Amino acid sequence: MIDKTDSEEMILIPKWEYEKLKGYLKPQKEWQDRDDELTEAIDELHPCETGDHQTYTKAMELIGNRHSKGSLVCLVNYFLAREKQLKAMQERVGELKELVKIQKHEANQRDADQYSIGMANGLILSLATLNNINPKYVEVNPQYIKGE
């Protein structure tokens, strides 16, 4: 018999059983997390770093609702797919910014017409809506507008 002291009480078990249990109780390598390309970013977003405990609580709820590795993989897949969609949207916003720049230049020419000014302001409104900001419309001196 071998005796081991737990913080408050003594446990008596046969030595062979202790050796068997010792192997189960030590952390298994395959159970430990492995670092990958997201490890640093994940650490930076921990609520101890950001103070955003609401998001962490929601993450704990989402994880707690799933009990199989397959469900967790599906959850991660969902977020990776959403990330792709977000990147695609950011690219479109970049393209829209370029169109706004071009159209603002057109609207500020001496021979600008109502159409080019309206097009510029419509694009500016679209971009402002996507970025959740107030639009800053093109203001052109009326004497430069053709047809007035």
N, C-alpha and C positions, 0 to 999 in steps of 0.2 A: 504494500500500500504506500501511496505517496500522498502527502498532504500539502495543499497549496492554500495560502491565505488570500481570500477575497477581502476587499477593503474592510468588511465588518465581521465576516464569519468564516469559519474554516470548512473546507470541503474535503471529504475523504473519498477518493476513487482509486481503483486499481491502476497501477503504473501503465499497463498496456492501453487502458482506456484513455488515460491522460495523454499519452503519446499520440493516439489516434485523434483525439479532440484538438490537440495543439495544432495539428496540420489544418484542420477545418477553421480554426479561429484566427490564424494569421491571414492577413490580406493576400488574396490570390492575385498574381500578376495580371491575369486576364480580366479581373474585376476592376482593376485600376484604370482611370482615364488615361488616354494617350494624348499628348499635345498634337495639334494640327494647325493649319493656317488660320483658324479662327480663335485659338486659345487666348491670345493676347487681347483681341478685340472683346471677347466674352468677359475676360477679367476686368477690362476697363469699364464695361457696362454694368458691373455688379452694383447693387444699390448702396453698398458701403462707399463706393466711389462716386456714384451719381446722385444719391439721395432719392432716387425714384423707386420707392417701395411699392407703389401701386402696380407698376408694370411687373415687378418681380412676383407680387402676390398673384397676379393674373397668370403668369407663367407657371407658378406652382399649381394653380387650379387646373390649367390645361394639362400639365403632366400628371397630376393626381387623377384626372378623369380617364387616363389611359393605363391599361394594366398589362399590355403585351408589347414586346419589342416592335412588332409589326405596326401597332397603332402609333407608337412613338416615331417610327420611320415615316409613316404617313403624315404626321404632324410636321416633322422637319421638312418633308417634301413640299407640303403646302406653303411653308414660309419661304423656302428656296424659290418656288414658282412665283410667289408674290414679289420676291426680290427681283426676279427677272422682269416681271411686269413693270415694276417701279423704275428699273434701269431703262427700259424701253420708253416709258413715259418721260423720263428725264431727257432722253435723246430727242424726243419729239418737242419738248419744251425748248431745248437748245435750237432746234430747227426753226421753231416759231419765233424765237428771239432774233434769229438771223433775218427772217422775213420781215419782222417789225422794223429792223434797222434799215433794210432796203426800202421798204415802203415809206418810212419816215423821210428818207432822203428824197424819194420821188415827190412826196407831198410838200416838201420845202423848196422845190424848184420854182422859179419865177412863172413857169407855165403850168403850174399844178391845176388840176380840175377837181370838181366836187367828188368825182369817183375815186381818185387817188387819195384824197384826204379822208374820205369815208372808209376806204379800204384800210388805210393806216390806222385809223381810230378803231375800226373793228378788230384788227389784229392786236392792237394794244389792249383792248377790252378782254379779248380771249386770253392773252398772256397774263393780265392782271387777275383774271378769274382763276386761272390755274395756280397762280402763286398766292392767292388770297390776299391781294393788296389792292389799293385804290389805283385806278388807271390814271395816267398822266397823258392826256390826249394831245395830239398835234394841234398847235395853234398857229395858223397861218395868217399873215397880213391879208385882209380882204382884197387889196389892190392887186395881189399876185394871182388871185383865182380867176381862171378863164371862165367866161360866160356870165360874169356879174357886171 
